[in-house]
Amino acid sequence: MAAMAAMAAVLFLLLAGAIRVSKGASFTFENNCEQTIWPGLLSGAGSPPLPTTGFALAQGESRSVPAPAGWSGRFWARTGCAGDPAAGAFACATADCGRGTVACGGAGAAPPATLAEFTLSAAAGGSDFFDVSLVDGFNLPVLVSPSGGKTCSATGCVADVNGACPRELAVVAGGETVACRSACGAFGKPEFCCSGAFANPNTCRPSSFSQVFKNACPRAYSYAYDDRTSTFTCPAGSSYRIVFCPSTSSQKSAGTNPTAVPAAGGGGDGGGGDVIIYQGFPYSGAAAAAATAALVAWSFLLVLLV
């Protein structure tokens, strides 16, 4: 009986740990900027809803929201916001979602906006995919720092691209550049937008404008087919910090510039395929699968003993 009780206790702890991993994942938003920002949150079609679609975040503040399994969508930060949300008169200088309120309510960011994009695994043992994208332009530096262990790597755009923004792409307010448009947003040409005859990776190539973004932020998407160095993965159940205007100490966690190569599919939404080859190693959640098998074995043994 004592052995059975001990085994039951071990099984309980293992199961409790598994529950914490699967249910405790979160997105934590941190504001290291010198002013208040207003993060926007947009869930993809069919994704579990998040408890908020937008909020204010003062300098130095942080806020966490749950990261439900199977969720996909994007985050960004609005800047220079003012007006009365109660009267529907709330608006932002950059990345406005056009709702007139602090909550974005299912609306996306008006370009230019730095985007953090996620596709979380719906199954234990799977892989999350994430990226930081400048395909819609740039407004603030962003760092995404995962907590999934050695198989994960931080990514982001930690440089202030506004300072290097070509004059043709610059969004100027009050005499200073507050955002940097993409070439697609500035000129609307198919070769910049990867549309029409250029809607495939063979014909849509980097431009001198997208190279400005890539030189400043090697890990971020600089144009629509920039998958090879820009899509990252982490085991299912990982939590993520999304840091706006990351400090020097935050940037150190990003390490050296990696190469992230989708094994199949790909795309700016980070959702192509179940395995990514990263620095020569495939990551598909094998460790999580092994843990699940161990729990099943313990449960089966306990049933036999009872």
C-alpha positions as CSV (number, residue, x, y, z in Angstrom):
1,M,0.0,0.0,0.0
2,A,2.8,2.4,0.8
3,A,4.4,1.7,-2.6
4,M,1.1,2.3,-4.3
5,A,0.6,5.6,-2.4
6,A,4.1,6.7,-3.3
7,M,3.5,5.9,-7.0
8,A,0.2,7.7,-6.9
9,A,1.9,10.8,-5.5
10,V,4.6,10.7,-8.2
11,L,1.9,10.3,-10.9
12,F,0.0,13.3,-9.4
13,L,3.1,15.5,-9.5
14,L,3.9,14.5,-13.1
15,L,0.3,15.2,-14.2
16,A,0.3,18.5,-12.3
17,G,3.5,19.5,-14.0
18,A,2.1,18.6,-17.4
19,I,-1.0,20.6,-16.7
20,R,1.1,23.6,-15.7
21,V,3.0,23.4,-19.0
22,S,0.0,23.0,-21.2
23,K,-2.3,25.5,-19.4
24,G,0.2,28.0,-18.0
25,A,1.7,29.3,-21.3
26,S,1.4,33.1,-21.7
27,F,2.3,36.2,-23.7
28,T,3.9,38.9,-21.6
29,F,4.0,42.4,-23.1
30,E,6.7,44.7,-21.8
31,N,7.1,48.4,-22.5
32,N,10.7,49.6,-22.4
33,C,9.9,52.7,-24.5
34,E,10.2,56.2,-23.2
35,Q,6.4,56.8,-23.6
36,T,3.1,54.9,-23.2
37,I,2.3,52.5,-26.0
38,W,-1.0,50.7,-26.9
39,P,-0.4,47.1,-27.9
40,G,-2.9,45.7,-30.4
41,L,-3.8,42.0,-30.5
42,L,-5.4,40.3,-33.5
43,S,-6.5,36.6,-33.5
44,G,-6.5,34.7,-36.8
45,A,-9.6,33.1,-38.2
46,G,-10.7,30.1,-36.1
47,S,-8.3,30.9,-33.3
48,P,-9.4,30.8,-29.6
49,P,-10.1,34.4,-28.6
50,L,-7.7,36.3,-26.3
51,P,-9.2,38.1,-23.3
52,T,-8.3,41.5,-24.8
53,T,-7.7,43.0,-28.2
54,G,-5.9,46.2,-27.0
55,F,-4.8,48.1,-24.0
56,A,-2.5,50.9,-22.7
57,L,0.9,50.0,-21.4
58,A,2.8,52.8,-19.6
59,Q,6.6,53.1,-19.6
60,G,8.1,50.2,-17.6
61,E,4.9,48.3,-17.3
62,S,4.2,44.7,-18.3
63,R,1.0,42.7,-18.8
64,S,0.4,39.0,-19.4
65,V,-2.4,37.3,-21.3
66,P,-2.9,33.5,-21.7
67,A,-1.5,31.8,-24.8
68,P,-4.1,29.1,-25.6
69,A,-3.1,26.0,-27.6
70,G,-3.9,26.3,-31.3
71,W,-3.9,30.1,-31.3
72,S,-2.5,32.1,-34.2
73,G,-2.4,35.9,-34.8
74,R,-0.3,38.9,-34.4
75,F,0.7,41.7,-32.0
76,W,2.0,45.2,-32.5
77,A,2.3,48.5,-30.6
78,R,0.4,51.7,-31.4
79,T,2.2,55.0,-30.6
80,G,1.1,58.7,-30.3
81,C,-2.4,57.8,-29.3
82,A,-4.9,60.4,-28.1
83,G,-8.7,61.2,-28.0
84,D,-11.8,60.0,-26.2
85,P,-12.4,56.2,-26.5
86,A,-15.9,56.6,-25.0
87,A,-16.8,58.9,-27.9
88,G,-15.1,56.7,-30.5
89,A,-12.5,59.4,-31.1
90,F,-9.4,57.5,-30.1
91,A,-6.7,57.5,-32.7
92,C,-2.9,56.8,-33.0
93,A,-0.1,58.3,-35.0
94,T,1.3,54.9,-36.0
95,A,-0.2,51.4,-36.3
96,D,-3.8,52.6,-35.6
97,C,-6.4,49.9,-35.8
98,G,-9.1,52.4,-36.8
99,R,-11.8,51.4,-34.3
100,G,-11.8,54.7,-32.4
101,T,-11.3,52.8,-29.1
102,V,-8.4,51.3,-27.1
103,A,-9.6,47.8,-28.0
104,C,-9.0,46.9,-31.6
105,G,-12.0,44.5,-31.7
106,G,-10.8,42.3,-34.5
107,A,-9.1,45.0,-36.6
108,G,-5.5,44.9,-37.7
109,A,-2.8,47.5,-37.7
110,A,-2.6,50.2,-40.3
111,P,0.9,50.1,-41.9
112,P,3.6,50.8,-41.2
113,A,3.8,48.6,-38.1
114,T,6.3,46.1,-36.7
115,L,4.5,42.8,-36.2
116,A,5.1,39.8,-33.9
117,E,3.3,36.8,-35.5
118,F,2.6,33.5,-33.8
119,T,1.1,30.1,-34.8
120,L,0.9,28.0,-31.6
121,S,0.6,24.2,-31.8
122,A,-2.8,22.7,-31.0
123,A,-1.3,19.5,-29.8
124,A,1.1,18.5,-27.0
125,G,4.5,17.5,-28.5
126,G,4.0,19.8,-31.5
127,S,5.9,23.0,-32.4
128,D,5.0,26.7,-32.1
129,F,6.1,29.0,-35.0
130,F,6.8,32.7,-34.6
131,D,8.5,35.6,-36.3
132,V,8.9,39.4,-36.3
133,S,7.8,41.0,-39.6
134,L,8.7,44.2,-41.3
135,V,6.7,43.3,-44.4
136,D,4.1,46.0,-43.4
137,G,6.9,48.4,-42.4
138,F,8.4,49.5,-39.1
139,N,7.3,51.7,-36.2
140,L,9.0,50.3,-33.0
141,P,11.8,47.9,-32.1
142,V,10.4,44.6,-30.9
143,L,12.0,41.5,-29.3
144,V,10.3,38.1,-28.9
145,S,12.0,36.0,-26.2
146,P,10.6,32.5,-25.7
147,S,10.9,30.4,-22.6
148,G,11.0,27.0,-24.2
149,G,14.6,26.0,-23.4
150,K,17.6,25.3,-25.5
151,T,15.7,24.5,-28.6
152,C,14.3,28.0,-28.8
153,S,15.9,31.3,-29.9
154,A,14.9,34.9,-29.5
155,T,14.1,36.9,-32.6
156,G,13.1,40.4,-33.4
157,C,14.0,43.8,-34.8
158,V,15.9,45.6,-32.0
159,A,17.4,48.4,-34.1
160,D,15.6,51.7,-34.6
161,V,15.0,51.5,-38.3
162,N,13.4,54.9,-38.3
163,G,16.8,56.5,-38.1
164,A,18.0,54.7,-41.2
165,C,14.7,54.9,-43.1
166,P,15.0,56.1,-46.8
167,R,13.3,59.5,-47.4
168,E,10.9,57.9,-49.8
169,L,9.6,55.5,-47.1
170,A,9.6,57.8,-44.1
171,V,6.5,58.8,-42.2
172,V,7.2,62.2,-40.6
173,A,5.3,63.8,-37.8
174,G,6.4,66.9,-35.8
175,G,9.6,67.0,-37.8
176,E,10.8,63.5,-37.0
177,T,10.4,60.1,-38.6
178,V,7.9,58.1,-36.5
179,A,7.6,55.1,-38.9
180,C,9.1,53.6,-42.0
181,R,6.9,52.2,-44.7
182,S,7.7,49.1,-46.8
183,A,8.3,49.6,-50.5
184,C,5.0,47.9,-51.1
185,G,3.2,50.4,-48.9
186,A,5.0,53.4,-50.4
187,F,4.8,52.5,-54.1
188,G,2.2,49.7,-54.4
189,K,4.1,48.0,-57.3
190,P,3.7,44.2,-57.8
191,E,7.5,43.6,-57.6
192,F,7.5,45.1,-54.1
193,C,4.2,43.6,-53.0
194,C,5.0,40.1,-54.3
195,S,1.6,40.1,-56.1
196,G,0.5,39.3,-59.7
197,A,3.4,37.9,-61.7
198,F,5.6,38.3,-58.7
199,A,3.5,36.2,-56.3
200,N,6.1,33.4,-55.8
201,P,9.6,33.2,-54.3
202,N,11.2,32.7,-57.7
203,T,10.1,36.1,-59.1
204,C,9.7,38.2,-56.0
205,R,13.2,39.0,-54.8
206,P,14.7,41.4,-52.2
207,S,14.8,45.0,-53.2
208,S,17.2,47.8,-52.2
209,F,14.4,49.0,-49.9
210,S,13.8,45.6,-48.2
211,Q,17.6,45.3,-47.8
212,V,17.5,48.4,-45.6
213,F,15.3,46.5,-43.2
214,K,17.3,43.3,-43.5
215,N,20.6,45.0,-42.8
216,A,19.2,46.6,-39.7
217,C,17.3,43.5,-38.5
218,P,18.7,40.3,-39.9
219,R,16.2,38.0,-38.1
220,A,13.1,39.8,-39.2
221,Y,11.0,39.4,-42.3
222,S,12.0,42.1,-44.8
223,Y,9.7,41.0,-47.6
224,A,7.0,38.3,-48.1
225,Y,9.3,35.4,-49.0
226,D,12.1,36.1,-46.5
227,D,11.4,32.7,-44.8
228,R,14.9,31.3,-44.6
229,T,16.3,33.5,-41.9
230,S,13.1,34.7,-40.3
231,T,10.8,31.9,-39.1
232,F,11.5,30.4,-35.7
233,T,10.1,27.5,-33.6
234,C,9.7,26.4,-30.0
235,P,8.0,23.4,-28.3
236,A,4.3,23.6,-27.7
237,G,3.4,25.1,-24.3
238,S,6.2,27.7,-24.4
239,S,5.6,31.2,-23.0
240,Y,6.8,34.3,-24.8
241,R,7.9,37.8,-23.8
242,I,7.1,40.5,-26.4
243,V,9.4,43.5,-25.5
244,F,8.9,46.8,-27.1
245,C,12.0,49.1,-27.3
246,P,14.2,46.3,-25.8
247,S,17.1,47.4,-23.7
248,T,20.7,46.3,-24.3
249,S,20.3,43.5,-21.7
250,S,17.2,42.2,-23.5
251,Q,19.0,42.2,-26.8
252,K,21.8,40.0,-25.4
253,S,19.4,37.1,-25.0
254,A,19.1,37.1,-28.8
255,G,22.7,35.9,-29.2
256,T,24.2,35.6,-32.7
257,N,22.1,35.7,-35.9
258,P,20.8,32.2,-36.6
259,T,19.5,30.6,-39.8
260,A,15.9,29.3,-39.4
261,V,14.9,27.1,-42.4
262,P,11.3,25.8,-42.8
263,A,11.4,22.1,-43.7
264,A,8.1,22.4,-45.5
265,G,5.8,25.3,-46.5
266,G,6.6,28.6,-44.9
267,G,5.4,32.1,-45.2
268,G,5.1,35.4,-43.4
269,D,2.6,34.0,-41.0
270,G,5.1,31.4,-39.8
271,G,2.7,28.6,-40.3
272,G,4.2,26.2,-42.8
273,G,5.0,22.7,-41.7
274,D,5.4,20.8,-38.5
275,V,9.2,20.7,-38.3
276,I,11.9,23.4,-38.8
277,I,15.5,22.7,-39.4
278,Y,17.3,25.2,-37.2
279,Q,21.2,25.3,-37.1
280,G,21.1,21.8,-38.6
281,F,18.9,20.2,-36.0
282,P,15.2,19.1,-36.4
283,Y,12.8,20.2,-33.6
284,S,9.4,18.5,-33.5
285,G,8.6,18.2,-29.8
286,A,10.2,14.7,-29.2
287,A,11.0,15.6,-25.6
288,A,7.3,16.4,-24.9
289,A,6.2,13.2,-26.6
290,A,8.5,11.2,-24.4
291,A,7.1,12.8,-21.3
292,T,3.6,12.0,-22.5
293,A,4.6,8.4,-23.0
294,A,6.0,8.2,-19.5
295,L,2.8,9.5,-18.0
296,V,0.8,6.9,-19.9
297,A,3.1,4.2,-18.6
298,W,2.7,5.4,-15.0
299,S,-1.1,5.5,-15.3
300,F,-1.2,2.0,-16.8
301,L,1.0,0.6,-14.0
302,L,-1.0,2.3,-11.3
303,V,-4.2,0.7,-12.7
304,L,-2.6,-2.7,-12.7
305,L,-1.5,-2.3,-9.1
306,V,-4.9,-1.1,-7.9
